[in-house]
């Protein structure tokens, strides 16, 4: 088990999840599980729930920088948990974020980080994100 005297992690994890209606009803959250696991290793983690395209955009465009300001000497690992297909991510309210649009959303952050933004996709057909 890590001790509190360890150096801070060189990265933090920012989870954006879009759970299904049933997941919300049942209290299931991939983000909560990730946060709990990372907490055991003193790795900072923040979770945002985005059920629509507008809240997903907000999570990327303003949420990421808000969280990054808490960890100024750490790089972000963005973990997106949502339904998906070969065209993009399907959000809880049935909005779709196409892979090309996700690229447009994350490009400014990736540029500001000199290409060091780590993006993880947890969805069906998430490998399709490589087309970005």
Secondary structure in CASP SS format (residue, H / E / C, confidence):
PFRMAT SS
TARGET T0000
AUTHOR 0000-0000-0000
METHOD secondary structure of the structure
MODEL  1
X C 1.00
X C 1.00
X C 1.00
X C 1.00
X C 1.00
X C 1.00
X C 1.00
X C 1.00
X C 1.00
X C 1.00
X E 1.00
X E 1.00
X E 1.00
X E 1.00
X E 1.00
X E 1.00
X E 1.00
X C 1.00
X C 1.00
X C 1.00
X H 1.00
X H 1.00
X H 1.00
X H 1.00
X H 1.00
X H 1.00
X C 1.00
X C 1.00
X C 1.00
X H 1.00
X H 1.00
X H 1.00
X H 1.00
X H 1.00
X H 1.00
X H 1.00
X H 1.00
X H 1.00
X H 1.00
X C 1.00
X C 1.00
X C 1.00
X C 1.00
X C 1.00
X E 1.00
X E 1.00
X E 1.00
X E 1.00
X E 1.00
X C 1.00
X C 1.00
X C 1.00
X H 1.00
X H 1.00
X H 1.00
X H 1.00
X H 1.00
X H 1.00
X H 1.00
X H 1.00
X H 1.00
X H 1.00
X H 1.00
X H 1.00
X H 1.00
X H 1.00
X H 1.00
X H 1.00
X C 1.00
X C 1.00
X C 1.00
X C 1.00
X C 1.00
X C 1.00
X E 1.00
X E 1.00
X E 1.00
X E 1.00
X E 1.00
X E 1.00
X E 1.00
X C 1.00
X E 1.00
X E 1.00
X E 1.00
X C 1.00
X C 1.00
X E 1.00
X E 1.00
X E 1.00
X C 1.00
X C 1.00
X C 1.00
X C 1.00
X C 1.00
X E 1.00
X E 1.00
X E 1.00
X H 1.00
X H 1.00
X H 1.00
X H 1.00
X H 1.00
X H 1.00
X H 1.00
X H 1.00
X H 1.00
X H 1.00
X H 1.00
X H 1.00
X H 1.00
X H 1.00
X C 1.00
X C 1.00
X C 1.00
X C 1.00
X C 1.00
X E 1.00
X E 1.00
X E 1.00
X E 1.00
X E 1.00
X C 1.00
X C 1.00
X C 1.00
X H 1.00
X H 1.00
X H 1.00
X H 1.00
X H 1.00
X H 1.00
X C 1.00
END
